Amino acid sequence: MARVLHNLLLFLIRLALKIRVVGYWSLIYAYCALCSVVALLKLWWNIVLRPTATFQWVIRETPPACLNDTSLGTHCYVRIKESGLRFHYVAAGERGKPLMLFLHGFPEFWFSWRYQLREFKSEFRVVAIDMRGYGESDLPLSSESYRFDYLVTDVKDIVEYLGYNRCCLVGHDWGGTIAWLFAIHYPEMVTKLIVLNCPHPSVFADYALRHPSQLLKSSHFFFFQLPRFPELMLSINDFKALKALFTSRNTGIGRKGRWLTAEDLEAYLYALSQPGALTGALNYYRNVFSSLPLSHNHVRSPVLLLWGERDAFLEQEMAEACRLYIRNHFRLNIISGASHWLQQDQPDIVNTLIWTFLKEGEGRKSYRN
């Protein structure tokens, strides 16, 4: 009798797990379908209003001068033997100084860290990379090439190529997700972790499923699962949607005096208008649902989490919840009036908070190899 009950219990557990998996993917596909309908309506409305301009966009042939600003650093390239991929990065500061590595988000590239490259090169070897699929780095077109384990390995390979065995790791948005994962899997290589407007991946997955308001703000995750159509919607009207991400009242950089200049905006359009660039950037999203939940969660490095109060994509409650997964010192700073694009929106405040965090505890000498 006991054995029968045991087998029945196992069967019910397995059935519950299968139902949960089916429900999970049903939710994803249903939301993808809903987002597709909304996007089609937007496309139709654009065609009605601008029948000739809708399907016109310009591939920028020449980089704006700001991308060659020598005060930001030197443009370098590295080909990783294991993956075969070539990565572009901009580096400044003396070789041999502690490494501070910057990982950008969507839809950005190394240029998003321009204020930090200038600020921290006095004490660090600062390196801002174009992550795979972005900027001048190689652009694998297969979505399978953007699995979490590949993206984390890219960071490890680049740190080692630069001649270091550890670094101060700084990430924003998608770069923040990869930074969290790198600190989880290679704790010995992260002296301090600094994340901007990106929750711990497990916090995000749990919170989004429990809060419809966050699920709505994350609707782009579902829309981007579709092949080709998101690329089209981001391109129409000469990349109007991309421009709006950075400049609109709801989602853009909002602090007075810190709007993107026309040249800054052209830098982003130059990078994202290149053939295949949008597909590479969107492929990060096309692997996310199969990568969660995480099998390992805990971060053992000291963590600074900076959060813009006006983030249009992520709810602030997730920031405090990250504390559950950190097994070391954790500092959270909510920056009033700041948008999702925190390091560009309020760079002076961000840089000051980073310096304060770096000076805490072990001090700067702990960063040296």
C-alpha positions as CSV (number, residue, x, y, z in Angstrom):
1,M,0.0,0.0,0.0
2,A,2.8,2.4,0.9
3,R,4.5,1.7,-2.4
4,V,1.3,2.4,-4.3
5,L,0.9,5.7,-2.5
6,H,4.6,6.6,-3.2
7,N,4.2,5.9,-6.9
8,L,1.0,7.8,-7.0
9,L,2.7,10.8,-5.3
10,L,5.6,10.7,-7.8
11,F,3.1,10.6,-10.7
12,L,1.2,13.6,-9.4
13,I,4.4,15.5,-8.9
14,R,5.5,14.8,-12.5
15,L,2.1,15.7,-13.8
16,A,2.1,19.0,-11.9
17,L,5.6,19.8,-13.3
18,K,4.4,19.0,-16.8
19,I,1.3,21.2,-16.4
20,R,3.5,24.0,-15.1
21,V,5.8,23.8,-18.1
22,V,2.9,23.7,-20.5
23,G,1.3,26.6,-18.8
24,Y,4.6,28.6,-18.8
25,W,5.1,28.1,-22.6
26,S,1.4,28.7,-23.3
27,L,1.6,32.0,-21.6
28,I,4.7,33.0,-23.6
29,Y,3.2,32.0,-27.0
30,A,-0.2,33.7,-26.1
31,Y,1.6,36.9,-25.2
32,C,3.7,36.7,-28.3
33,A,0.5,36.5,-30.4
34,L,-1.0,39.4,-28.6
35,C,2.1,41.6,-29.1
36,S,2.1,40.6,-32.8
37,V,-1.4,41.8,-33.2
38,V,-0.6,45.1,-31.5
39,A,2.5,45.5,-33.7
40,L,0.6,44.8,-36.9
41,L,-2.0,47.5,-35.9
42,K,0.9,50.0,-35.4
43,L,2.4,49.0,-38.8
44,W,-1.0,49.5,-40.5
45,W,-1.5,52.9,-38.8
46,N,2.0,54.0,-39.9
47,I,1.3,52.9,-43.5
48,V,-2.0,55.0,-43.4
49,L,-0.3,58.1,-42.1
50,R,3.0,57.8,-44.0
51,P,2.6,55.5,-47.0
52,T,5.8,56.5,-48.7
53,A,8.0,57.0,-45.6
54,T,7.1,54.0,-43.6
55,F,9.4,51.5,-45.4
56,Q,12.3,53.9,-45.9
57,W,15.4,53.8,-43.7
58,V,19.0,54.8,-44.2
59,I,22.1,52.7,-43.5
60,R,24.6,55.1,-42.0
61,E,27.8,54.7,-44.0
62,T,30.1,57.0,-42.0
63,P,30.6,57.0,-38.2
64,P,30.0,60.3,-36.5
65,A,33.1,62.1,-35.1
66,C,32.2,61.3,-31.5
67,L,33.0,57.6,-32.1
68,N,36.6,58.6,-32.8
69,D,37.0,60.9,-29.9
70,T,40.6,60.0,-28.6
71,S,39.7,61.2,-25.0
72,L,37.5,58.1,-24.7
73,G,40.3,55.6,-25.4
74,T,41.9,53.4,-28.1
75,H,39.9,51.2,-30.4
76,C,41.2,47.6,-30.2
77,Y,40.2,44.1,-31.4
78,V,40.6,40.6,-30.1
79,R,39.8,37.3,-31.7
80,I,39.0,34.6,-29.2
81,K,40.5,31.2,-30.3
82,E,37.8,29.1,-28.6
83,S,34.7,30.8,-30.1
84,G,36.4,32.1,-33.2
85,L,34.7,35.5,-32.7
86,R,36.4,38.9,-33.0
87,F,35.4,41.5,-30.4
88,H,35.9,45.2,-30.6
89,Y,36.5,47.2,-27.5
90,V,37.7,50.7,-26.4
91,A,40.3,50.9,-23.7
92,A,41.9,53.7,-21.7
93,G,44.1,54.0,-18.6
94,E,47.5,52.5,-18.0
95,R,48.1,48.8,-18.7
96,G,48.7,47.0,-15.4
97,K,46.2,49.1,-13.4
98,P,43.2,47.2,-12.1
99,L,40.7,46.2,-14.8
100,M,37.3,47.8,-14.9
101,L,35.2,46.0,-17.6
102,F,32.0,47.6,-18.9
103,L,29.1,45.5,-20.5
104,H,26.4,47.5,-22.3
105,G,22.7,46.8,-22.8
106,F,20.1,46.8,-25.5
107,P,20.1,48.6,-27.9
108,E,23.5,50.1,-27.1
109,F,27.2,49.5,-27.7
110,W,30.5,50.5,-26.1
111,F,29.6,54.3,-26.6
112,S,27.0,54.1,-23.8
113,W,30.0,54.1,-21.3
114,R,31.7,57.3,-22.6
115,Y,31.2,59.2,-19.4
116,Q,32.6,56.3,-17.3
117,L,35.6,55.7,-19.6
118,R,36.8,59.3,-19.0
119,E,36.0,59.2,-15.3
120,F,37.7,56.0,-14.2
121,K,40.8,55.8,-16.5
122,S,42.9,57.6,-13.9
123,E,42.8,54.7,-11.5
124,F,41.8,51.7,-13.7
125,R,42.5,50.1,-17.0
126,V,39.0,50.8,-18.3
127,V,37.6,48.6,-21.1
128,A,34.2,48.9,-22.8
129,I,33.4,46.1,-25.1
130,D,30.9,45.6,-28.0
131,M,29.3,42.4,-26.9
132,R,28.7,39.7,-29.5
133,G,26.2,40.8,-32.1
134,Y,26.8,44.5,-31.4
135,G,28.9,47.3,-33.0
136,E,32.1,46.2,-34.6
137,S,32.2,42.8,-32.8
138,D,31.3,39.7,-34.8
139,L,27.6,39.1,-35.4
140,P,26.5,35.4,-35.3
141,L,23.1,35.3,-36.9
142,S,21.9,32.1,-35.3
143,S,19.9,32.8,-32.1
144,E,21.5,29.7,-30.6
145,S,24.8,31.6,-30.5
146,Y,23.4,33.9,-27.9
147,R,22.8,31.4,-25.1
148,F,23.7,32.6,-21.6
149,D,26.6,30.2,-21.3
150,Y,28.2,31.6,-24.5
151,L,27.7,35.2,-23.4
152,V,29.3,34.5,-20.0
153,T,32.2,32.7,-21.6
154,D,32.8,35.7,-23.8
155,V,33.5,37.8,-20.7
156,K,35.8,35.3,-19.2
157,D,37.8,35.0,-22.4
158,I,38.1,38.7,-22.8
159,V,39.3,39.2,-19.2
160,E,42.0,36.6,-19.7
161,Y,43.0,37.9,-23.1
162,L,43.6,41.3,-21.5
163,G,46.0,39.7,-19.1
164,Y,43.9,39.7,-16.0
165,N,42.5,37.0,-13.7
166,R,39.9,39.3,-12.1
167,C,38.1,42.6,-12.6
168,C,35.7,45.1,-11.3
169,L,32.7,44.3,-13.5
170,V,30.1,46.9,-14.5
171,G,26.9,46.1,-16.5
172,H,23.8,47.8,-17.6
173,D,20.5,46.3,-18.8
174,W,21.4,43.1,-20.8
175,G,25.1,43.7,-19.8
176,G,23.8,43.7,-16.2
177,T,22.2,40.3,-16.7
178,I,25.5,38.9,-18.1
179,A,27.4,40.6,-15.2
180,W,25.1,38.9,-12.6
181,L,25.6,35.5,-14.3
182,F,29.4,36.0,-14.6
183,A,29.6,36.8,-10.9
184,I,27.6,33.7,-10.1
185,H,29.7,31.3,-12.2
186,Y,33.1,32.9,-11.7
187,P,33.1,34.5,-8.3
188,E,36.9,34.4,-8.1
189,M,37.1,36.7,-11.1
190,V,34.9,39.5,-9.8
191,T,36.4,41.8,-7.2
192,K,33.3,44.0,-7.1
193,L,30.1,43.9,-9.1
194,I,28.3,47.1,-10.2
195,V,25.0,46.7,-11.9
196,L,22.8,49.5,-13.3
197,N,19.0,49.1,-13.8
198,C,19.0,45.3,-14.1
199,P,17.7,43.0,-11.4
200,H,19.2,39.6,-10.6
201,P,17.8,37.2,-13.3
202,S,16.0,35.0,-10.7
203,V,14.4,38.1,-9.2
204,F,13.2,39.2,-12.6
205,A,11.8,35.8,-13.6
206,D,9.9,35.4,-10.3
207,Y,8.6,39.0,-10.1
208,A,7.4,39.2,-13.7
209,L,5.3,36.0,-13.3
210,R,3.7,37.4,-10.2
211,H,3.1,41.0,-11.2
212,P,1.1,41.6,-14.4
213,S,2.2,45.3,-14.4
214,Q,5.9,44.1,-14.9
215,L,4.8,41.6,-17.5
216,L,3.2,44.4,-19.4
217,K,6.4,46.5,-19.2
218,S,8.3,43.5,-20.4
219,S,6.1,42.9,-23.4
220,H,9.0,43.5,-25.8
221,F,10.5,40.3,-24.5
222,F,7.7,38.4,-26.0
223,F,7.4,40.4,-29.2
224,F,11.1,40.0,-29.9
225,Q,10.7,36.2,-30.0
226,L,9.2,36.5,-33.5
227,P,11.6,36.2,-36.5
228,R,12.2,39.2,-38.7
229,F,9.1,41.2,-37.8
230,P,10.7,43.0,-34.8
231,E,13.6,44.0,-37.0
232,L,11.2,45.5,-39.5
233,M,9.2,47.4,-36.8
234,L,12.4,48.9,-35.3
235,S,13.6,50.0,-38.8
236,I,10.5,51.6,-40.3
237,N,10.4,55.4,-40.6
238,D,14.2,55.5,-40.4
239,F,14.5,53.8,-37.1
240,K,11.8,55.9,-35.4
241,A,11.2,53.4,-32.6
242,L,14.9,53.3,-31.7
243,K,15.1,57.1,-31.6
244,A,12.1,57.2,-29.4
245,L,13.7,54.7,-26.9
246,F,16.4,57.3,-26.1
247,T,14.5,60.6,-26.6
248,S,10.8,60.2,-25.8
249,R,9.3,61.6,-22.7
250,N,8.2,58.2,-21.4
251,T,11.3,56.1,-22.0
252,G,14.1,58.4,-23.0
253,I,16.9,60.2,-21.2
254,G,15.0,62.9,-19.3
255,R,17.3,65.0,-17.2
256,K,17.5,68.6,-18.3
257,G,20.9,69.1,-20.0
258,R,21.5,65.4,-20.5
259,W,19.4,64.8,-23.6
260,L,21.4,62.9,-26.3
261,T,22.9,65.3,-28.8
262,A,22.1,64.8,-32.4
263,E,25.6,63.4,-32.9
264,D,25.2,61.0,-30.0
265,L,21.9,59.7,-31.5
266,E,23.6,59.3,-34.9
267,A,26.3,57.2,-33.2
268,Y,23.6,54.7,-32.1
269,L,21.9,54.8,-35.5
270,Y,25.2,54.2,-37.2
271,A,25.8,51.1,-35.1
272,L,22.3,49.7,-35.3
273,S,21.6,50.5,-39.0
274,Q,24.3,48.1,-40.2
275,P,23.2,44.9,-42.0
276,G,22.3,42.3,-39.4
277,A,22.9,44.5,-36.4
278,L,19.3,44.5,-35.2
279,T,19.1,40.7,-35.5
280,G,22.2,40.3,-33.4
281,A,20.8,42.6,-30.7
282,L,17.4,40.9,-30.7
283,N,18.9,37.4,-30.5
284,Y,19.7,38.0,-26.8
285,Y,15.9,38.0,-26.1
286,R,15.3,34.9,-28.3
287,N,17.1,32.6,-25.8
288,V,16.0,34.1,-22.5
289,F,12.9,31.9,-21.8
290,S,14.8,28.6,-22.3
291,S,17.6,29.8,-20.0
292,L,15.4,30.4,-16.9
293,P,15.1,29.4,-14.1
294,L,18.8,29.4,-13.1
295,S,20.4,26.4,-11.5
296,H,22.8,28.6,-9.5
297,N,21.7,31.9,-8.0
298,H,24.1,33.2,-5.3
299,V,26.5,36.1,-5.8
300,R,29.5,36.1,-3.5
301,S,31.1,39.4,-4.6
302,P,30.3,42.8,-3.1
303,V,27.5,44.3,-5.1
304,L,26.5,47.9,-5.9
305,L,23.1,48.2,-7.6
306,L,22.2,51.6,-9.1
307,W,18.6,52.1,-10.1
308,G,16.9,55.0,-12.0
309,E,13.6,55.9,-10.3
310,R,12.0,56.7,-13.7
311,D,12.8,53.4,-15.4
312,A,10.0,52.8,-17.8
313,F,10.8,49.1,-18.3
314,L,11.6,47.7,-14.8
315,E,9.7,48.1,-11.5
316,Q,11.7,49.4,-8.6
317,E,10.5,46.7,-6.2
318,M,12.8,44.2,-7.9
319,A,15.9,46.2,-6.8
320,E,15.5,45.5,-3.1
321,A,14.6,41.8,-3.8
322,C,18.1,41.2,-5.2
323,R,19.4,41.2,-1.7
324,L,18.1,37.7,-1.3
325,Y,20.7,36.3,-3.6
326,I,23.8,38.2,-2.4
327,R,26.2,36.6,0.1
328,N,28.3,39.7,0.6
329,H,28.0,43.4,1.1
330,F,25.1,44.9,-0.9
331,R,24.5,48.5,-1.5
332,L,21.4,49.8,-3.4
333,N,21.1,53.4,-4.5
334,I,17.8,54.7,-6.1
335,I,18.6,57.8,-8.1
336,S,15.7,60.2,-8.2
337,G,14.5,61.4,-11.6
338,A,16.9,59.1,-13.5
339,S,15.7,57.0,-16.4
340,H,16.6,53.5,-17.5
341,W,19.7,54.9,-19.3
342,L,21.3,55.7,-16.0
343,Q,25.0,56.1,-16.8
344,Q,24.1,58.5,-19.6
345,D,21.2,60.2,-17.9
346,Q,23.0,61.2,-14.7
347,P,26.7,60.4,-15.2
348,D,28.0,62.6,-12.4
349,I,25.8,61.0,-9.7
350,V,26.5,57.5,-11.1
351,N,30.3,58.1,-11.1
352,T,30.3,59.5,-7.6
353,L,28.3,56.5,-6.2
354,I,30.7,54.1,-8.0
355,W,33.7,55.8,-6.5
356,T,32.2,55.6,-3.0
357,F,31.5,51.9,-3.5
358,L,35.0,51.2,-4.8
359,K,36.6,52.9,-1.7
360,E,34.5,50.8,0.8
361,G,35.9,47.8,2.6
362,E,39.1,46.5,1.1
363,G,39.9,49.7,-0.8
364,R,41.3,50.1,-4.2
365,K,44.5,48.1,-3.7
366,S,42.4,44.9,-3.6
367,Y,41.8,45.2,-7.4
368,R,45.4,44.7,-8.4
369,N,46.5,41.3,-9.8
